[in-house]
Amino acid sequence: MAKKLGSLSDLGGFVFSTNDDFSPETDQEQTPLENKEQLLEAHFSNKGRGGKTVTIIKGFVGSETALKDLAKLLKSKCGVGGSVKDGEIIIQGNYRDKIIAILQKEKYRVKRVGG
């Protein structure tokens, strides 16, 4: 027996239209902010990573390429690996203080979050 839908959101983003001229709405990228207008958060975490420590940078507003470029800069300055996932920069190891100094030098506002 088929499952009944409570609302359109139960379709999970699926859109069906018989209109030949229909084009689905696309998510607009956020307008990029200048470095000095951005407030980034520097987190330290080891949860869900098998005990490995990472530094997570959250709160970046801008394009995906700009986020990846910033991650590349941080990884090269710290000499470690990392990735970009779900709008966050994940740097391997506890480099929070060093990353905060690098970001402040690049004119970002940075807030240290957690212990």
Secondary structure, DSSP 8 states (H G I E B T S, - for coil): -----SSGGGGTT------TT-------------GGG-EEEEEEE-TTTTT--EEEEE---S-HHHHHHHHHHHHHHHT--EEEETTEEEEESS-HHHHHHHHHHTT-EEEE---
